Amino acid sequence: MQQEKEKALEAIRNLVAYYISDFQEGSGYTSKQQLIYLTPPQAEIALRYGVPIGVRGNDYTLMGTTPGKPFRYVTIKDAQMLEKWLALSSTEPLASIHADLPKGVQQKMREYILQIMEIECPEQLPPQKPLAPLLGAQGNIFNLLCITNRTLRQAGQQERAGEMWQRVLDSGSEFKALAIMGEYVEFEEAYPSAAALRNGSLRGDIRV
């Protein structure tokens, strides 16, 4: 059995190497795109298996950025570097699959990390994240928090809903609040109600 596990893990390691064979780090800045965040155990596995990860800053900046990429993004090389950057108040509270990888490759990397966890440490696998209609939702960050809370409770994850609620309230930043919500739910498109379409009350922006 142990030999079979080692073969499976080596196969995953080879797949990771294949998908990132032409990976090149960017300029050190990224956009406010939705990232694929990693729990601490997932980030540790990513580092061990060569999955590129990074940490995004939460301060909007213009100096030295490329067009459309106003947020600093730091590539993480090892566990000590990860601990150092996550301790800063100017960065998001979780690492992510590297933002410069194509979206499809980012998703593949997450799948591989979860496969490794199933083999190495199944007890640390996170609960399945329910879909929350946040993308395009109207309102402020508290409205999004309520949507996330309701989604978790409807999925039977009451304890996680309470934990998420408190962490968001303690985050002190809308940017960090969104990152925390992304740990608990998968964001999906929010469709306007028929009433909103009829009365023309929709706005073109979301305040987050």
N, C-alpha and C positions, 0 to 999 in steps of 0.2 A: 504493500500500500504506500509506504514512504517513497519508494522508487517511482511509483506512478505519479505521486504528488510533485516530485522533483522534475519529472519529465513535463508535466503540465505547466509548471511555473517557468521552466526554461522555454517552452513554446511561447508563452505569453511575453517573456522577455524579448524573444526574437521578433515577435509581432510589434512590440513597442519600438524596437530599433528600426524596423522596416518603415513604420509610419513617420518617424522623425528623422529619417536618413538625410533629408534635404532641409531640415529645420535651421533657420537662421534667426537669431534674436533681432528685434527691431531697434528703434531709436531710443527706447527707454520711456516711451509715452504711449498711451492708449486712449481709446474713446470711452464713453460711458455705456458701453455695450453690456449686455447681460453675460456674466461670466459663469463658468462652471466651478463652484466653490468646493473646497475639500475640508472635511473634518480633520483634526490633528492626526488620527491614525491613518487616514487616507493620504495626507501630505507626506507622512513618514514613509509609507509604501511607495509613493511616487518618487521620492528621492532615491530610495534603494533600487528601484527598477528603471531609473533613467527617464522617467516621464518629466518633461519640462514643466516647471511650475513658477509662479511669481506672486507678488503682492502688489496691489494697486493702491496708490495714494487716494485720499478723499478730499484733497484740496485742489480746486480748479486753478490752473496756472497757464500763463501765456508765454513766459520766457523759455526759449529753447525748444518749444514743442513743434511738432509737425502739424499741418492743417488737419483739423478734425480730431486731434488726439491731445486733449488738454490735461490728461491725468497721468502723473508719473507711474511707471510700471517697472518694478525691480525684479529681475530674474533671481531666483533662489537656488543656491548651489548646494547647501548642506543644512543640517538640522540647526546648527548654531546660528547661521545666518537667518534662518526662518524665525527662530525665537527672538532674535534681535529686532527684526523688522515688525513682527506682530506686536511687540511691546510698545511700539510708537503710537501715539494718539493720532498722528497724521496719516496712518495707513488703515486700510480695512482690516477687520478682525480675523479674516480667514485668508489662507492662500487659495489660489485658483489654478486650474490647468492653464498653461501659458496662453496669454491673450493673442500672441502672434501666430499660433497654430490655427489652421482653418477650422471653422466651426465643426465640420464633420469629424475631423481628427480629434478635436477636443472631446467630443462625445465618445469616440472610440477609446480614448485614454481613460475616461471615467469607467467605461465598461470593463476595461482590463483591470483597473484598480479594484473594482467590486469582485471580479473573478478571483483575483489574488486573495482578497479578504475571505471569500468563501472557502478557499483552501487553507489559508494560514490562520485566520482568526474569525470564524463565522459569528462568534458572539459579539463582535464589534460592528457588524453590519448595521447600518442605520435603518430605521423603519422606512417603508415605502412612502415617498412624499406624494401627497395628493395634489391634484391640479387646482390652482387658485386663479380666478380671473382677475389678474392685476394689470396686465399690459393694456393700456388704453383706458383704464378705469378713471372715473372722474373723482376729484376731491383731493384732500391733503393726505399727509402721511398717516394720520390717525384713522382715516377712512380705509386705507390700505391695510393697516394693522387689524382693523375689525374684520375685513374680508378674510385675511389670513387666519385669524383666530376662529372665525366661523367655519372655514374650510377644514381646519384640523379637528374641530369638535364634531363636525358631521362625519368625518372619517374615523371617529372613535378614538382619537388621540388627545383626550382631554388633558393628560399630564403634560404632554408636549406643548399643547396650546397655552397652558399656564406658564410654562417655562419660557416659551417664546415671548409671550406678552411682557413678562418682567424684564427679560433681556433687552427688548426693544425700548422699554421705558427708561432703562438704565444706560442706554447707548450714548445719549447726548448728541446724536448726529443723525440727520435724515438719511445720509449716505450709508452709515453703519446700520441703521434700522432696516434698510432695504436688503443689505447683505445678510443680516440675521434672518429675515423672513425667507430668504432664498435657501437657508439651511433646512427649513421645515417644509416648504412647499415648492412645487414646480410652477413657474409663472406661465399662464396661458392668456390668450387674447380675451379681453373683456368686451362683449358685444353690447351695444346700447339697447335700452328697452324700446319697445314700439312707441310708448308714450313720449319718450325723449326725442325720438325721430320725428314724431308728429308736431310737437310744440317747438322744435328747433332750439332746445335748451342746451344742446351739446356745445362744449368748448373744445378748442383745438389743442389745448395743452393740459398737462397734469402737473400739479405743484408738488414736487418731491425734492 
